[in-house]
Amino acid sequence: MWTWFGLAVLALIGELVTGTFYLLLVALGLAAAGASAWLAGSVEWQLVAFGVVALAGLLVLRKTGVLKKREVDAQRNADVNLDIGQQVEVTAWQADGTAQVWYRGATWQADLAEGEAPQAGIHVIVAVRGNRLVLTRKRG
């Protein structure tokens, strides 16, 4: 009985370290197996309790969407792409809405963000598409 509870505690510690919900489900299953052992269940029933509780928890988490993969738009996310939010100076826009800007020691192609007016001056990088910067006019 104490073996199950000890393993459940170890699984909870592992859950705290990794931050996934899977080890939490394993810990709940191990605790259920420990409860089955405390109620004098045979080893088979302890294993059944472990499996049923762990799988039921997995199904509940999948139905509620907790385990759903969160999509990150790397083109626009400053946590993923450190260029987002940086400033560049545009000297002139071309007729097709593109410009050449000096950024990080190199010349980059830049596109004007949708809905923006092509004006020279300081712009902010709002996205990076491949090797092209998407810019908006700096406000304020």
C-alpha positions as CSV (number, residue, x, y, z in Angstrom):
1,M,0.0,0.0,0.0
2,W,2.7,2.5,1.0
3,T,4.6,1.7,-2.2
4,W,1.7,3.0,-4.3
5,F,1.5,6.2,-2.3
6,G,5.2,6.7,-2.4
7,L,5.2,6.3,-6.1
8,A,2.3,8.8,-6.3
9,V,4.4,11.3,-4.4
10,L,7.3,10.8,-6.7
11,A,5.0,11.3,-9.7
12,L,3.7,14.5,-8.2
13,I,7.2,15.8,-7.7
14,G,8.0,14.9,-11.3
15,E,4.8,16.7,-12.4
16,L,6.0,19.9,-10.6
17,V,9.3,19.7,-12.4
18,T,8.0,19.0,-15.9
19,G,4.7,20.9,-15.9
20,T,2.8,18.4,-17.9
21,F,-0.5,16.9,-16.9
22,Y,0.4,13.3,-17.7
23,L,2.4,12.7,-14.5
24,L,-0.5,14.1,-12.5
25,L,-2.7,11.5,-14.1
26,V,-0.2,8.8,-13.2
27,A,-0.1,10.1,-9.6
28,L,-3.9,9.9,-9.4
29,G,-3.8,6.4,-10.7
30,L,-1.1,5.4,-8.3
31,A,-3.1,6.9,-5.4
32,A,-6.2,4.9,-6.6
33,A,-4.1,1.8,-6.6
34,G,-2.9,2.6,-3.0
35,A,-6.5,3.1,-2.0
36,S,-7.4,-0.2,-3.5
37,A,-4.5,-1.8,-1.5
38,W,-5.7,-0.1,1.7
39,L,-9.2,-1.7,1.1
40,A,-7.4,-5.0,0.9
41,G,-7.8,-5.4,-2.9
42,S,-5.7,-7.9,-4.7
43,V,-2.8,-6.9,-6.9
44,E,-5.0,-7.3,-9.9
45,W,-7.6,-4.9,-8.6
46,Q,-4.9,-2.4,-7.6
47,L,-3.6,-2.4,-11.2
48,V,-7.1,-2.1,-12.6
49,A,-7.7,0.9,-10.3
50,F,-4.5,2.5,-11.5
51,G,-5.4,2.0,-15.1
52,V,-9.0,3.1,-14.9
53,V,-8.2,6.3,-13.0
54,A,-5.3,7.2,-15.2
55,L,-7.2,6.6,-18.4
56,A,-10.4,8.3,-17.1
57,G,-8.3,11.4,-16.2
58,L,-6.7,11.4,-19.7
59,L,-10.1,11.2,-21.3
60,V,-11.4,14.1,-19.1
61,L,-8.5,16.3,-19.9
62,R,-8.8,15.6,-23.6
63,K,-12.5,16.3,-23.7
64,T,-12.0,19.6,-21.8
65,G,-9.2,20.7,-24.1
66,V,-6.6,21.1,-21.4
67,L,-4.1,18.9,-23.3
68,K,-4.8,20.7,-26.6
69,K,-1.6,21.9,-28.2
70,R,-1.4,25.7,-28.2
71,E,-0.4,27.1,-31.6
72,V,2.1,29.9,-31.6
73,D,2.3,32.2,-34.5
74,A,6.1,32.6,-34.6
75,Q,5.9,35.3,-37.3
76,R,4.1,37.7,-34.9
77,N,5.1,36.5,-31.4
78,A,7.8,38.6,-29.7
79,D,8.5,35.7,-27.3
80,V,9.5,33.5,-30.2
81,N,11.1,36.1,-32.5
82,L,13.2,38.8,-30.8
83,D,13.0,41.1,-33.9
84,I,9.3,41.8,-33.2
85,G,9.0,45.3,-31.7
86,Q,12.4,46.5,-32.9
87,Q,12.6,49.8,-34.8
88,V,14.1,50.5,-38.2
89,E,14.3,53.6,-40.3
90,V,12.7,53.6,-43.8
91,T,14.1,56.3,-46.1
92,A,11.6,55.6,-49.0
93,W,8.9,53.1,-49.9
94,Q,8.7,51.7,-53.4
95,A,5.4,51.7,-55.4
96,D,4.8,48.0,-54.6
97,G,4.8,48.6,-50.8
98,T,8.3,47.3,-50.2
99,A,11.5,49.0,-48.9
100,Q,15.1,48.3,-48.2
101,V,16.1,48.9,-44.5
102,W,19.3,48.6,-42.6
103,Y,18.8,46.3,-39.6
104,R,21.3,44.2,-37.6
105,G,24.2,45.1,-39.8
106,A,22.6,44.1,-43.1
107,T,20.1,45.3,-45.7
108,W,16.7,43.7,-45.3
109,Q,13.6,43.7,-47.5
110,A,10.6,45.1,-45.8
111,D,6.9,45.0,-46.5
112,L,4.4,47.5,-45.3
113,A,1.8,46.0,-43.0
114,E,-1.8,45.8,-44.3
115,G,-3.7,49.0,-43.9
116,E,-0.6,51.2,-43.4
117,A,0.2,54.3,-45.5
118,P,3.7,54.3,-47.1
119,Q,5.6,57.1,-45.3
120,A,9.3,57.5,-44.6
121,G,10.5,57.5,-41.0
122,I,10.8,55.2,-38.0
123,H,8.9,52.0,-38.3
124,V,8.3,49.0,-35.9
125,I,8.7,45.4,-36.9
126,V,5.4,43.6,-36.3
127,A,6.2,40.3,-38.1
128,V,8.9,38.4,-39.9
129,R,7.9,36.4,-42.9
130,G,10.9,34.3,-44.1
131,N,13.6,36.9,-44.6
132,R,11.3,39.9,-45.0
133,L,10.3,42.3,-42.2
134,V,6.7,43.5,-41.9
135,L,6.6,47.1,-40.7
136,T,4.1,49.6,-39.3
137,R,4.7,53.3,-38.7
138,K,5.8,54.1,-35.2
139,R,3.1,56.0,-33.3
140,G,3.7,58.7,-30.8
